[in-house]
Amino acid sequence: MQTVLVLGGYGFFGQRISTALASTEFLRVLIGGRDPIRAMNAARAIGLPLEQTVSLDARDPNLACELRRLQVDILIHTAGPFQGQDYAVARAAIAARCHYIDLADGRQFVPGISALSALASEAGLTVISGASSVPALSSAVIERYLPRFRRLESIQIGISSGARAPGLATVRGVFSYGGKPIRSWQDGAWVDAYGWLNLHRHRFPEPLGNRWLGSCDVPDLELFPRRYPTVRTVSFQAGFASDLGHLVVWTLAGLVRRGFFTDMRVFATPLNRLSRWMEPIVSDKGGMFVSLEGEGTEGMPLRIDWNLIAEKNHGPHIPCGAAIALAKKIGASAPMPRGAMACVGLLTVEEFLEPLRDLSISEKVA
């Protein structure tokens, strides 16, 4: 029996991960966070004993001691936003001799975890950052189709949400770069895009159809040009189910770029509240795409369009797939690399999606 502590286990993603892992026979789940009442409420909802809740603060300098006292084997860190965080939680996990997984999507945070690789390797631990839709799932899709390319030249990735509003921490994280320059690899050169600008209309397969997308800052933009040296373009865009909601965010990003505001995060709380009010009238469908272009193995141009479609507001479960799958692999003593690394090439698409098999989520490939 392995003990898994989900830090932030009552939050938007944390409760979904805790619920999925609680039914795994060889894992004992602890729900941790700063708010013991929310932790106990989450435990009741999942059906866990209240003694499997713990009051923990990610910023506690004695976190490593607490992890040792609780005999934690695997720590899953969901308490974002990760933009601007340091690696104190990961360092505490290494000091406590427990494996570490986080759901970070910060462009600098995820690749930077490799600075802890020597410490993690010496301790015989696996430390993984970015166990989320990006870069875990996006890289899994690329690795699946890479053998069909003689030369991969372009990677385009996009996500459009459904009606279900994300947690406030997530909104603050993605608003942090609104209207600000994003270093992007385009046509073999580094250029600036701007957060939530570069407005683009993308057509998803039915039943999604056309959605507005804007540029976002994610680890893929940093990781993939290095991992796939023949690639000349890597892009990532995201958007919302509500056209009006997306255009509001686009407008605010434009005002930041023009100097009317210094930071979009001041709008995170009211817009997050507004999006929750609008949920009943907004589409419950969301999606993700990864489009790959280049030269196929037979020397002819090749394009592959992979799509993931989520209905019934099941899209928010998708980022949880990697952490669930990785925790199960580690808990089952499956072979895993030692050291600290971004979550790239660690899961297949099938492994990522397996924890989501009972949801209204489906792949479409063209």
C-alpha positions in Angstrom: 0.0 0.0 0.0 1.5 3.3 -1.1 0.4 6.6 0.4 -0.5 9.4 -2.0 -0.9 13.0 -0.7 -2.9 15.3 -3.0 -1.8 18.8 -2.0 -4.8 21.0 -2.8 -6.9 17.8 -2.9 -10.2 19.7 -2.4 -9.5 22.2 -5.3 -10.7 22.2 -8.9 -8.3 19.5 -10.1 -7.2 18.1 -6.8 -10.7 16.7 -5.9 -11.0 15.0 -9.3 -7.6 13.4 -8.8 -8.3 12.3 -5.2 -11.6 10.8 -6.3 -10.0 8.8 -9.1 -7.1 7.5 -6.9 -9.3 6.6 -3.9 -10.7 3.6 -5.7 -7.2 2.2 -6.5 -6.6 -0.7 -4.2 -2.9 -0.3 -3.7 -3.1 3.5 -3.0 -4.1 5.2 0.2 -5.1 8.8 -0.5 -4.6 11.7 1.8 -6.3 15.1 1.0 -4.2 18.0 2.1 -4.4 21.7 2.1 -4.6 24.9 4.2 -8.3 24.6 4.8 -9.2 21.6 6.9 -12.9 22.2 6.6 -12.8 22.0 2.8 -10.5 18.9 3.0 -13.0 17.1 5.3 -15.9 18.1 3.0 -14.0 16.7 0.0 -13.2 13.5 1.9 -16.9 13.0 2.8 -17.9 13.6 -0.9 -15.4 10.9 -2.0 -16.2 8.5 0.8 -12.8 8.7 2.5 -12.4 8.5 6.4 -11.9 12.0 7.9 -8.5 10.8 9.3 -7.3 10.8 5.7 -7.3 14.6 5.6 -4.4 16.7 6.7 -3.9 20.4 7.3 -0.8 21.4 5.2 0.5 24.6 3.7 2.7 24.4 0.6 4.7 27.3 2.0 5.4 25.7 5.3 9.2 25.5 5.8 8.6 22.3 7.8 6.8 20.6 4.9 9.4 17.9 4.5 9.1 16.9 8.2 5.3 16.7 7.8 5.7 14.5 4.7 8.0 12.2 6.6 5.6 12.1 9.6 2.7 11.1 7.3 4.9 8.5 5.5 4.0 9.9 2.1 5.3 7.9 -0.9 3.9 10.1 -3.7 3.1 13.8 -3.5 0.8 15.3 -6.1 1.0 19.1 -6.1 -2.2 20.7 -7.5 -2.0 24.0 -5.5 -1.4 26.5 -8.4 -1.0 28.9 -10.0 2.6 27.7 -10.7 3.6 30.9 -12.5 5.9 32.6 -10.1 6.2 29.7 -7.7 9.6 28.3 -6.7 10.4 24.6 -6.2 10.0 24.5 -2.4 7.4 21.8 -2.5 9.4 19.6 -4.9 12.5 20.1 -2.7 10.5 19.1 0.4 9.3 16.0 -1.4 12.9 15.0 -2.3 14.0 15.7 1.3 11.2 13.5 2.6 12.1 10.7 0.1 8.8 10.7 -1.8 8.1 10.9 -5.5 6.6 14.2 -6.8 4.1 15.1 -9.5 2.6 18.5 -10.3 0.1 19.9 -12.7 2.1 23.0 -13.6 1.6 24.7 -16.9 4.1 27.6 -16.3 6.4 28.0 -19.2 9.5 28.5 -17.1 8.5 26.4 -14.1 8.0 23.1 -16.0 11.4 23.0 -17.8 13.2 24.5 -14.8 12.4 21.4 -12.6 15.4 19.7 -14.2 17.6 21.8 -11.9 16.6 19.3 -9.2 17.5 16.2 -11.3 20.8 15.4 -9.5 19.1 15.6 -6.1 16.2 13.5 -7.2 18.4 10.9 -8.8 20.6 10.6 -5.8 17.5 9.9 -3.7 16.2 7.4 -6.2 13.1 9.5 -6.9 11.0 10.5 -9.8 10.1 14.2 -9.9 7.7 15.2 -12.6 6.4 18.7 -13.5 3.8 19.5 -16.1 1.5 16.4 -15.7 -1.4 18.2 -17.5 -2.9 18.6 -20.9 0.3 20.5 -21.8 3.0 19.2 -22.1 2.0 15.7 -21.0 -0.8 15.0 -23.5 0.4 17.2 -26.3 3.8 15.4 -26.2 2.2 12.0 -26.1 0.3 12.8 -29.3 3.5 14.0 -31.0 5.3 10.9 -30.0 2.5 8.7 -31.2 2.7 10.1 -34.8 6.4 11.0 -35.0 7.4 7.7 -36.7 5.1 8.7 -39.6 7.3 11.7 -40.4 10.7 11.8 -42.0 10.9 15.4 -41.1 8.4 17.1 -38.7 8.3 20.8 -39.4 5.2 22.3 -37.6 3.4 21.7 -34.3 0.2 23.6 -33.7 -1.7 23.0 -30.5 -5.0 24.6 -29.2 -7.5 24.1 -26.5 -11.1 25.5 -26.2 -13.0 25.1 -22.9 -16.6 24.2 -22.3 -19.0 26.0 -20.1 -17.6 24.7 -16.8 -15.4 27.6 -15.3 -11.9 26.6 -14.1 -10.8 27.5 -10.6 -9.7 31.0 -9.7 -6.1 29.9 -9.3 -6.1 28.6 -12.9 -7.7 31.9 -14.2 -5.1 34.0 -12.4 -2.3 31.8 -13.9 -3.5 32.2 -17.5 -4.3 35.9 -17.1 -0.7 36.6 -15.8 0.6 36.9 -19.3 -2.4 38.6 -20.9 -1.2 41.4 -23.3 2.4 40.6 -22.6 5.0 39.3 -25.1 5.4 35.6 -25.5 8.5 34.3 -27.1 7.4 32.0 -29.9 9.2 29.8 -32.5 7.9 30.7 -35.9 9.4 29.8 -39.3 12.7 29.0 -37.7 13.1 32.2 -35.6 12.1 33.5 -32.2 9.4 36.2 -32.5 6.9 37.8 -30.1 3.3 36.8 -29.9 1.1 38.5 -27.2 -0.9 36.8 -24.5 -4.6 36.3 -25.4 -4.1 38.4 -28.6 -3.2 37.1 -32.1 -7.0 36.4 -32.5 -7.7 33.3 -34.6 -10.9 31.5 -35.6 -10.3 27.7 -35.5 -12.7 25.0 -36.8 -12.9 22.0 -34.5 -14.7 18.8 -35.6 -18.4 18.7 -34.8 -20.1 19.1 -32.4 -17.7 22.0 -31.5 -17.4 23.9 -34.7 -15.8 27.3 -34.9 -14.1 28.8 -31.8 -12.0 31.9 -31.1 -8.5 31.3 -29.9 -5.7 33.5 -28.7 -2.0 33.0 -27.9 -1.0 31.6 -24.6 2.3 30.9 -22.8 2.8 27.2 -22.1 5.9 24.9 -21.5 5.5 23.4 -25.0 6.7 26.6 -26.6 10.0 26.2 -24.7 10.3 22.4 -24.7 9.3 21.3 -28.2 11.8 23.4 -30.3 14.6 21.7 -28.4 13.1 18.2 -28.4 12.2 18.2 -32.1 15.1 20.0 -33.8 13.6 19.8 -37.3 10.5 21.7 -36.3 10.4 25.3 -37.5 7.1 26.4 -35.9 5.5 25.6 -32.5 2.3 27.5 -31.6 -0.2 27.2 -28.8 -3.6 29.0 -28.6 -6.6 28.7 -26.2 -10.1 30.0 -26.0 -13.5 29.8 -24.4 -16.8 28.2 -25.3 -18.5 31.7 -25.1 -17.5 33.9 -28.1 -18.5 36.9 -26.0 -16.3 35.8 -23.1 -13.3 35.2 -25.3 -13.7 38.6 -26.9 -13.9 40.3 -23.5 -10.6 38.6 -22.6 -9.1 39.6 -25.9 -10.1 43.2 -25.3 -8.6 43.3 -21.9 -5.4 41.8 -23.2 -5.3 44.6 -25.8 -5.7 47.2 -23.1 -2.8 45.7 -21.2 -0.6 45.8 -24.3 -1.5 49.4 -24.9 -0.6 50.4 -21.3 -4.1 51.1 -19.9 -3.6 48.3 -17.3 -0.5 46.7 -16.0 -1.9 43.2 -15.4 -5.0 41.3 -16.4 -5.1 39.4 -13.1 -7.1 42.2 -11.5 -10.0 41.0 -13.6 -9.6 37.3 -12.6 -12.1 37.3 -9.7 -15.0 39.1 -11.4 -14.6 37.3 -14.7 -14.4 33.9 -13.0 -17.6 34.7 -11.0 -19.3 35.9 -14.2 -18.3 32.8 -16.1 -19.9 30.6 -13.4 -23.2 32.6 -13.7 -23.1 32.0 -17.5 -22.5 28.3 -17.4 -26.1 27.3 -18.0 -26.3 29.2 -21.3 -22.8 28.3 -22.7 -21.9 25.1 -24.6 -20.9 22.1 -22.4 -18.5 21.0 -25.1 -14.7 21.6 -25.3 -11.8 20.3 -27.3 -8.1 20.1 -27.9 -6.2 19.7 -31.1 -2.6 18.9 -32.1 -1.8 19.5 -35.8 1.4 18.1 -37.2 2.9 19.0 -40.6 6.0 17.9 -42.4 7.5 15.4 -44.8 6.2 11.8 -44.4 8.3 8.7 -44.5 7.6 8.3 -48.2 8.9 11.8 -49.0 5.4 13.4 -49.5 3.9 16.2 -47.5 2.0 14.9 -44.5 -0.5 16.6 -42.2 -2.1 14.9 -39.2 -4.9 16.6 -37.3 -5.6 15.0 -33.9 -8.6 16.2 -31.8 -10.0 15.4 -28.4 -13.6 16.3 -27.9 -15.2 16.5 -24.5 -19.0 16.8 -23.9 -21.2 17.1 -20.9 -18.7 19.5 -19.2 -16.2 16.7 -18.8 -13.4 18.8 -20.3 -12.0 19.9 -16.9 -11.2 16.3 -16.1 -8.7 16.0 -18.9 -5.8 17.8 -17.2 -6.1 15.3 -14.4 -5.4 12.2 -16.5 -1.6 12.4 -16.4 -1.3 12.7 -12.6 -3.7 9.8 -12.1 -1.9 7.6 -14.6 1.6 8.5 -13.2 0.6 8.0 -9.6 -0.8 4.5 -10.5 2.4 3.6 -12.4 4.6 4.7 -9.6 2.4 3.1 -6.9 2.5 -0.2 -8.9 6.3 0.0 -9.0 6.3 0.3 -12.8 9.7 1.2 -14.3 10.1 5.0 -14.2 13.1 7.2 -14.9 14.8 8.7 -11.9 15.6 12.4 -11.7 13.6 15.6 -12.2 12.0 16.2 -15.6 9.2 17.8 -17.5 6.3 15.4 -18.3 7.3 14.9 -21.9 7.3 11.4 -23.4 6.4 9.7 -20.1 2.9 8.6 -21.1 1.3 7.3 -24.2 -2.0 8.8 -25.3 -3.7 5.6 -24.2 -2.2 5.8 -20.7 -3.2 9.4 -20.3 -6.8 8.9 -21.4 -7.4 5.6 -19.6 -8.4 7.2 -16.3 -11.0 9.2 -18.3 -12.5 6.2 -20.1 -15.9 6.5 -18.4 -16.4 10.2 -19.4 -17.8 11.7 -22.6 -14.3 12.2 -24.1 -13.4 10.9 -27.6 -10.5 11.2 -30.1 -11.0 12.2 -33.7 -8.1 12.0 -36.2 -7.9 13.3 -39.7 
